[in-house]
Amino acid sequence: MAWIRTISDEEATGDLAKIYEEARRRAGRVYNIVRISSLRPAVLEKSLDLYQTLMLGPSSLSRTDREMLATAVSTMNHCHY
């Protein structure tokens, strides 16, 4: 299994601390999928913006359909995210 250094909640400062706080407010915790880019908060912020656009932006697909597609792709790729 790969090991990637991440920044903990206690170590987070500045923009990363704000991103972590938003994640806790949104999901109740900071998931590892968010932490994986913690060394590069600017990249993390863009990644989260992309996710929000894909899942919540204008589309002919419902949010349920988008989540279902994401789940199906993750399952086929053997990824629990």
Order of alpha helices (4+ residues) and beta strands (2+ residues): alpha-alpha-alpha-alpha
